[in-house]
Amino acid sequence: MEHWLAISNRANSEITIKRQIWGVPKRYINQISKTRPGDTLLVYVGQQVVDKDTTLPPAITGSFEIVSEVYEDSSKVFTTPPKLGNETFPLRIKLRPIRIFDPPVEFKPLIPKLAFVTNKTQWSGHIRGQAMRTIPEEDYQLIMSQG
């Protein structure tokens, strides 16, 4: 069993929670095709500036069990960030919620303890530019213990 960190934004995290699916662009086929039913998926959302006085920190919004093989569906479900044009995130997996974190678990306080983050000062490099990545069991357990 693998533990996956899914890199998202708050709008698509809400869709993942409501629809119980996760999707990625076709260019990430190598990552998502390694998932298996029974694996777990944690949804990470990056920092979001709401207005000049409010910035939401990077956080983990939920934990899910993967319950399907990868399938393709190009229907418009997810919110497409402006820089991705008309991307539909067609490579998808179905999920079953394990725990929705309310409030979300702040990510930055976890960085010193996370094994997969080897460069603690340039930590975003371990996440940026990826749709999803595996994390070790100890990191999964640490995150789950926070919620």
C-alpha positions in Angstrom: 0.0 0.0 0.0 1.2 3.5 -0.9 0.4 6.8 0.6 -0.1 9.7 -1.9 0.0 13.4 -1.5 -2.3 15.0 -4.1 -1.3 18.6 -4.9 -4.4 20.7 -5.5 -6.0 24.1 -4.8 -8.9 24.9 -2.5 -11.6 25.0 -5.2 -10.6 21.5 -6.5 -10.2 20.2 -3.0 -13.8 21.0 -2.3 -14.8 19.2 -5.5 -12.7 16.2 -4.5 -14.4 16.1 -1.1 -17.9 16.5 -2.6 -17.6 14.2 -5.6 -15.1 11.7 -4.1 -12.8 11.8 -7.2 -9.3 12.9 -8.0 -8.1 13.9 -11.4 -4.9 14.9 -13.1 -3.8 16.1 -16.6 -2.8 13.4 -19.1 0.9 14.4 -18.7 0.8 12.9 -15.2 -0.2 9.4 -16.4 3.0 7.9 -15.0 2.2 9.1 -11.5 -1.5 8.3 -11.3 -1.1 5.0 -13.0 0.9 3.8 -10.0 -2.0 4.2 -7.7 -3.9 1.1 -6.6 -7.2 0.5 -4.8 -6.4 0.4 -1.1 -3.8 3.2 -1.3 -4.4 6.4 0.6 -4.5 9.9 -0.8 -4.0 13.1 1.2 -5.1 16.3 -0.4 -2.6 19.2 -0.1 -3.7 22.7 -1.0 -1.2 25.5 -1.5 -1.3 28.9 0.1 -4.1 31.1 -1.1 -4.4 34.9 -0.9 -8.0 35.8 -0.3 -7.6 39.5 0.0 -5.0 42.0 1.2 -5.7 41.1 4.8 -6.3 37.3 4.5 -4.0 34.6 3.3 -4.9 30.9 3.9 -1.8 28.8 4.7 -0.8 25.6 2.9 -2.8 22.7 4.4 -4.1 19.1 4.2 -7.8 19.1 3.7 -8.6 15.4 3.7 -7.6 11.8 3.6 -9.1 9.3 1.2 -8.9 5.6 0.3 -8.5 5.0 -3.4 -11.3 2.7 -4.5 -10.9 2.4 -8.3 -8.3 1.9 -11.0 -7.5 4.9 -13.1 -10.1 5.7 -15.7 -10.5 8.5 -18.2 -13.4 11.0 -18.1 -13.1 14.4 -19.8 -16.3 15.8 -18.4 -15.9 19.3 -16.8 -15.9 18.6 -13.0 -12.8 20.4 -11.7 -12.0 24.2 -11.7 -9.2 24.8 -14.2 -6.5 27.3 -13.0 -6.1 30.1 -15.6 -2.6 29.0 -16.7 -3.9 25.5 -17.7 -6.5 26.7 -20.3 -9.3 24.2 -20.8 -7.7 21.3 -18.9 -10.3 18.8 -17.6 -8.0 16.6 -15.5 -9.3 13.5 -17.4 -7.2 10.8 -15.6 -9.3 10.0 -12.5 -9.6 7.7 -9.6 -12.6 7.2 -7.3 -12.2 7.8 -3.6 -13.7 7.0 -0.2 -13.3 9.6 2.5 -11.3 8.5 5.5 -11.3 11.9 7.3 -12.1 15.4 6.2 -10.0 17.9 8.2 -12.1 20.7 9.5 -10.3 23.0 9.9 -7.6 21.8 7.5 -4.3 20.7 9.0 -1.7 23.4 8.5 1.3 22.1 6.5 4.1 24.4 7.5 4.3 23.4 11.2 4.7 19.7 10.0 7.7 20.4 7.7 10.4 19.9 10.4 9.0 16.4 11.1 8.2 15.2 7.6 10.7 12.7 6.2 9.9 13.3 2.5 10.8 17.0 2.9 14.6 16.7 2.9 15.3 20.4 2.3 13.4 22.1 5.1 14.1 25.7 3.9 13.2 25.1 0.2 10.4 22.7 1.1 8.0 23.7 -1.7 10.4 22.1 -4.2 9.2 18.7 -2.9 5.7 19.6 -4.1 5.8 22.2 -6.8 5.3 21.0 -10.4 3.7 17.7 -9.4 0.2 16.5 -9.4 0.9 13.8 -6.8 3.7 12.0 -5.1 4.2 9.2 -2.7 5.0 9.9 1.0 6.3 7.5 3.6 4.1 5.7 6.2 5.6 7.8 9.0 4.6 11.1 7.3 1.1 9.8 6.6 0.7 8.8 10.3 2.0 12.2 11.4 -0.5 14.1 9.3 -3.3 11.8 10.3 -2.5 12.4 14.0 -3.0 16.2 13.6 -6.7 16.1 12.5 
